[in-house]
Amino acid sequence: MSLNEKAAQYWQANVRLLLLCLAIWFFVGYVLSILLVGPLNSISLGGYPLGFWFAQQGSIYTFVALIFFYASRMNKLDRQFDVHED
């Protein structure tokens, strides 16, 4: 496999991972926090309506979790393509 093919595969895997993270963030931050807030408010989490919780806390927690997930997966991807830092 040539260096260009390996770089293209690495970049393609990176973009796929990035799109997955963005899709999850969009779903939680927009769909659950804005579009589905009414139906979610019928469910209570810790005494607060679930739709309110997603709008105020859930999207932020999801974003922070996605940062750690992305960093972990990129470290694994870097090792797989032998571009990791020592």
Backbone as a ProteinNet text record, in pm:
[ID]
protein_1_A
[PRIMARY]
MSLNEKAAQYWQANVRLLLLCLAIWFFVGYVLSILLVGPLNSISLGGYPLGFWFAQQGSIYTFVALIFFYASRMNKLDRQFDVHED
[TERTIARY]
85.6	0	90	60.3	142.5	109.3	197.2	179.5	54.2	27.6	-92.1	-220.3	-222.3	-341.2	-363.9	-255.4	-265.5	-315.2	-264.9	-309.5	-456.4	-499.1	-639.4	-730.8	-689.5	-769.1	-776.1	-666	-663.1	-757.4	-750.3	-835.9	-983.4	-1013.2	-1151.4	-1204	-1124.8	-1166	-1185.7	-1099.3	-1110.7	-1239.6	-1270.9	-1392.3	-1517	-1515	-1629.3	-1653.4	-1546.3	-1557	-1609.3	-1559	-1602.6	-1750.6	-1794.4	-1935.6	-2026.2	-1979.7	-2056.9	-2073.2	-1964.7	-1971.5	-2062	-2052.3	-2137.8	-2285.1	-2313.1	-2451.8	-2510	-2431.7	-2478.9	-2502	-2408.8	-2422.1	-2543.6	-2567.2	-2684.3	-2812.7	-2816.2	-2936.1	-2970.2	-2870.8	-2895.4	-2919.8	-2837.7	-2845.7	-2961.7	-3006.4	-3113.8	-3243.8	-3237.2	-3360.1	-3417.7	-3337.3	-3390.2	-3414.6	-3329.5	-3339.8	-3442.4	-3474.8	-3565.7	-3689.5	-3669.5	-3783.7	-3869.8	-3808.1	-3883	-3896.9	-3880.3	-3885.2	-4024.1	-4129.5	-4265.7	-4291.3	-4272.6	-4294.4	-4198.5	-4075.7	-3979.4	-4012.2	-4081.1	-4116.2	-4216.7	-4281.5	-4373.2	-4297.6	-4168.5	-4082.3	-4001.7	-3986.6	-3914.6	-3780.3	-3676.6	-3544	-3494.4	-3489.3	-3444.4	-3536.7	-3664.3	-3760.5	-3775.9	-3698.6	-3706.8	-3757.1	-3830.6	-3875.2	-3753.7	-3761.4	-3648.3	-3611.4	-3709.8	-3680.8	-3601.6	-3638.7	-3564.9	-3423.2	-3409.7	-3277.7	-3186.9	-3238.9	-3157.6	-3117.1	-3208.1	-3177	-3072.8	-3076.4	-2986.8	-2860.1	-2868	-2754.8	-2711.2	-2808.1	-2777.8	-2690.4	-2715.6	-2633.7	-2490.2	-2470.3	-2335.1	-2262.9	-2330.8	-2270.5	-2236.1	-2325.2	-2300.1	-2178.5	-2166.2	-2051.9	-1921.3	-1917.5	-1796.3	-1763.5	-1865.2	-1843.1	-1791.1	-1841.9	-1795.4	-1649.9	-1606.7	-1466.2	-1376.1	-1409.9	-1329.4	-1338.5	-1457.3	-1476	-1391.3	-1395.7	-1320.5	-1169.9	-1122.8	-979.9	-936.1	-1017.4	-986.1	-982.7	-1084.1	-1090.1	-979.4	-942.4	-834.5	-699.9	-679.2	-556.7	-548.8	-661.8	-666.3	-642.7	-702.6	-685.5	-540.7	-480.3	-340	-248.2	-273.8	-192.7	-215.1	-339.8	-372.2	-299.1	-287.2	-220.7	-75.2	-24.8	113.2	152.8	68.2	99.7	91.5	98.4	85	213.8	198.5	312.5	366.1	493.7	552.8	563.6
-117.8	0	123.7	216.1	336.4	433	527.7	627.4	712	745	823.8	747.6	618.7	536.8	526	507.5	498	630.1	741.6	872.6	895.4	852.4	868.4	784.4	663	578	637.2	690	753.5	872.8	955.2	1073.6	1032.8	931.2	884	832.5	759.8	710.1	826	925.8	1043.2	1119.5	1138.3	1210.7	1133	1000	918.6	935.3	931.7	948.6	1087.7	1188.3	1325	1342.6	1285.1	1294.9	1222.2	1109.4	1038.5	1125.8	1186.7	1272.9	1393	1453.4	1567.5	1527.8	1409.4	1362.3	1339.8	1280.5	1258.9	1392.3	1485.4	1616.5	1691.2	1683.1	1745.8	1684.8	1552.1	1484.1	1526.7	1526.6	1562.7	1712.8	1792.6	1937.6	2003.3	1946	2008.9	1929.5	1801.3	1720.7	1702.2	1652.9	1628.4	1757.8	1858.1	1981.6	2079.3	2072.5	2170.8	2104.4	2009.9	1952.8	1860.6	1783.6	1686.3	1728.9	1856.8	1902.2	1880.3	1899	1879.9	1738.5	1637.8	1500.4	1457.6	1505.9	1468.7	1531.1	1642.3	1707.5	1627.1	1528.9	1443.9	1343.1	1329.1	1240.6	1327.2	1280.2	1357.4	1291.6	1374.5	1326.6	1410.9	1352.1	1424.4	1538.4	1526.6	1630.4	1736.4	1727.5	1824.7	1756.5	1829.1	1770.3	1732.2	1616.9	1565.8	1657.9	1717.8	1810.7	1930.7	1983.5	2095	2051.7	1930.2	1880.5	1869.3	1814.1	1803.3	1940.8	2037.1	2170.8	2239.4	2217.4	2288.1	2210.4	2080.5	2001.8	1893.2	1824.7	1705.6	1731.5	1842.4	1870.7	1902.9	1967.6	1998.6	1871.2	1785.9	1659.5	1573.3	1571.6	1493.7	1547.5	1679.2	1740	1703.3	1711	1675.8	1527.3	1441.4	1298.2	1271.8	1345.8	1328.5	1371.5	1470.6	1512.1	1396.9	1334	1222.7	1101.9	1075.1	965.6	988.2	1110.7	1141.8	1129.2	1179.6	1170.4	1024.9	944.4	803	730.3	753	686.3	734.4	862.6	912.8	853.8	833.9	767.3	625.8	556.2	420.6	422.3	518.1	531.2	567.2	654.4	691.2	569.6	486.8	366.1	268.7	257.6	165.3	204.7	333	379.7	420.8	392.8	418.8	565.1	653.5	796.7	854.8	767.8	810.8	876.9	953.1	1017.7	925.2	927.3	843.5	915.7
0	0	0	-87.7	-96.2	17.1	34.1	139.9	115.2	-9.8	-42.4	-13.9	-43.9	-15.5	134.4	208.2	353.9	412.6	362.9	410.4	376	258.4	218.9	307.4	339.7	428.8	569	617.2	749.1	752.4	649.9	644.7	634.2	556	541.8	676.1	750	881.9	979.1	971.4	1056.5	1026	900.5	861.5	904.5	888.8	933.6	1083	1161.1	1306	1340.1	1273.1	1296.2	1262	1150.4	1112.2	1211.8	1264.4	1366.7	1491.1	1535.7	1654	1630	1513.3	1481.6	1473.7	1420	1411.3	1550.7	1639.9	1777.3	1846.5	1829.9	1891.5	1836.8	1706.2	1645.8	1701	1710.5	1758.2	1901.1	1987.6	2127.6	2141.7	2075.1	2091.8	2020.3	1910.8	1834.3	1843.2	1809.4	1804.6	1944.5	2038.8	2173.2	2250.1	2229.6	2308.5	2254.1	2124.9	2066	2007.3	1917.1	1844.9	1931.2	2016.6	2097.5	2243.4	2269.9	2408.6	2469.5	2392.1	2444.3	2493.2	2406.1	2452.5	2563.7	2559.7	2663.5	2797.5	2798.3	2925.2	3006.4	2944.1	3019.1	3106	3083	3162.1	3257.8	3379.6	3480.4	3511.3	3526	3562	3678.6	3795.6	3913.7	3951.8	3921.7	3954.2	3846.8	3739.2	3631	3504.6	3420.3	3293.3	3207.4	3143	3066	2949.5	2884	2775	2823.4	2937.2	2998	3032.6	3087.7	3125.2	3003.2	2892.1	2771.5	2720.1	2725.4	2675.4	2762.6	2892	2982.7	3015.6	3033.3	3080.8	2982.6	2925.8	2845	2725.2	2655.1	2537.1	2576.9	2689.5	2735.7	2779.2	2856.2	2897.9	2777.4	2680	2559.2	2485	2475.3	2408.4	2478.1	2608.5	2683.4	2665.3	2670.4	2648.7	2507.8	2409.9	2271.8	2255.6	2330.5	2324.2	2368.4	2481.4	2529.4	2436.6	2382.4	2288.1	2163.5	2108.1	1986.9	2011.7	2123.5	2154.6	2167.7	2234.2	2251.3	2117.3	2035.4	1904.6	1811.6	1818	1734	1776.7	1906.6	1952.1	1896.7	1899.6	1844.5	1693.6	1625.2	1480.9	1446.2	1524.5	1502.4	1515.4	1615	1632.4	1517.7	1472	1363.6	1235.4	1208.4	1086.6	1111.1	1229.7	1268.7	1248.8	1295.4	1292.8	1434.8	1533.3	1672.5	1721.4	1827.7	1891.7	2000	2017.5	2121.2	2251.7
[MASK]
++++++++++++++++++++++++++++++++++++++++++++++++++++++++++++++++++++++++++++++++++++++

